[in-house]
Amino acid sequence: MESFATLIKTRRSTRKFTDRLLNPEQVEMILRAALMAPASKRSNPWQFVVVEDKEMLAKLATCKKAGSAFLEGCALAVVVLANVMESDVWVEDASVASIYMQLQAEDLGLGSCWCQIRNRFTADDTDANQYVRDLLNIPYQLDVLSIIGFGYKDQERKPFDEAHLQWEKVHLGAYSAPEGNKAGEEA
Ligand SMILES: Cc1cc2nc3c(=O)[nH]c(=O)nc-3n(C[C@H](O)[C@H](O)[C@H](O)COP(=O)(O)O)c2cc1C
């Protein structure tokens, strides 16, 4: 990694992967990142299911009506679960672990993409969380937040274009409503 600033600028979602498999060290590095992620009160409510089996990846790829097909082509998927009884902020904890893995993958020169599971549905309107739980024998106290797919990149993505930084969403000192949308004005 040149610098962290470069890493976050060049990380883009990768949804096309080559057939090349990851080596065990790469997989371990990605999981180490997840296990080092900060969590509220250090409760670490997360669990991670590591999937490399092609048949299972194909089944996971149909977990939503849209936005999950890329999982079929990845070399590795990490299913991010959390125990909803162990933390009232499990969504945040599992989200931080998810993005830690994505940043570690980028640092290894690998591509990744987040597949949202919580609050999402399959093509026949089954809860995507339930669909994944049934596939992977996940017990009732664990919910599925995301599935992160990883692999060698098979697509070029441009780095984030800083012309698109939404500086208007940054407020100095106190919140300031955008021009023409001040409190009290008619919408
Ligand atoms: C919470 C969250 C959920 C996402 N869900 C999906 C998803 O289900 N399928 C998908 O292809 N991409 C998903 N993404 C990736 C976003 O589409 C992507 O990060 C966004 O468009 C910005 O593009 P970039 O990552 O290339 O910068 C998700 C990202 C986040 C943070």
The ligand as a Tripos MOL2 file, in Angstrom:
@<TRIPOS>MOLECULE
LIG
   31    33     1     0     0
SMALL
NO_CHARGES

@<TRIPOS>ATOM
      1 C1        -24.1540   -1.3640    3.0850 C.3       1 LIG1
      2 C2        -23.7820   -1.7010    1.6560 C.ar      1 LIG1
      3 C3        -24.5560   -2.5850    0.9560 C.ar      1 LIG1
      4 C4        -24.2030   -2.9220   -0.3520 C.ar      1 LIG1
      5 N1        -24.9270   -3.8710   -1.0010 N.ar      1 LIG1
      6 C5        -24.5420   -4.2660   -2.2320 C.ar      1 LIG1
      7 C6        -25.2010   -5.3560   -2.8570 C.ar      1 LIG1
      8 O1        -26.0970   -5.9860   -2.3190 O.2       1 LIG1
      9 N2        -24.7820   -5.7010   -4.0940 N.ar      1 LIG1
     10 C7        -23.7660   -5.0470   -4.7460 C.ar      1 LIG1
     11 O2        -23.4490   -5.4190   -5.8890 O.2       1 LIG1
     12 N3        -23.1100   -4.0050   -4.1580 N.ar      1 LIG1
     13 C8        -23.4730   -3.6300   -2.9230 C.ar      1 LIG1
     14 N4        -22.7760   -2.6270   -2.2880 N.ar      1 LIG1
     15 C9        -21.6900   -1.9310   -2.9800 C.3       1 LIG1
     16 C10       -22.1540   -0.5170   -3.3730 C.3       1 LIG1
     17 O3        -23.0380   -0.5950   -4.4580 O.3       1 LIG1
     18 C11       -20.9210    0.3190   -3.7150 C.3       1 LIG1
     19 O4        -20.0550    0.3590   -2.5990 O.3       1 LIG1
     20 C12       -21.2980    1.7450   -4.1140 C.3       1 LIG1
     21 O5        -22.0380    1.7470   -5.3040 O.3       1 LIG1
     22 C13       -20.0640    2.6290   -4.3120 C.3       1 LIG1
     23 O6        -19.2220    2.0650   -5.3090 O.3       1 LIG1
     24 P1        -17.7100    1.6730   -5.0140 P.3       1 LIG1
     25 O7        -17.6950    0.6740   -3.8750 O.co2     1 LIG1
     26 O8        -17.2060    1.0730   -6.2930 O.co2     1 LIG1
     27 O9        -16.9690    2.9190   -4.6470 O.co2     1 LIG1
     28 C14       -23.0940   -2.3020   -0.9770 C.ar      1 LIG1
     29 C15       -22.3080   -1.4110   -0.2420 C.ar      1 LIG1
     30 C16       -22.6370   -1.1310    1.0640 C.ar      1 LIG1
     31 C17       -21.7310   -0.2200    1.8630 C.3       1 LIG1
@<TRIPOS>BOND
     1     1     2 1
     2     2     3 ar
     3     2    30 ar
     4     3     4 ar
     5     4     5 ar
     6     4    28 ar
     7     5     6 ar
     8     6     7 ar
     9     6    13 1
    10     7     8 2
    11     7     9 ar
    12     9    10 ar
    13    10    11 2
    14    10    12 ar
    15    12    13 ar
    16    13    14 ar
    17    14    15 1
    18    14    28 ar
    19    15    16 1
    20    16    17 1
    21    16    18 1
    22    18    19 1
    23    18    20 1
    24    20    21 1
    25    20    22 1
    26    22    23 1
    27    23    24 1
    28    24    25 2
    29    24    26 1
    30    24    27 1
    31    28    29 ar
    32    29    30 ar
    33    30    31 1
@<TRIPOS>SUBSTRUCTURE
     1 LIG1         1 GROUP 0 **** ****
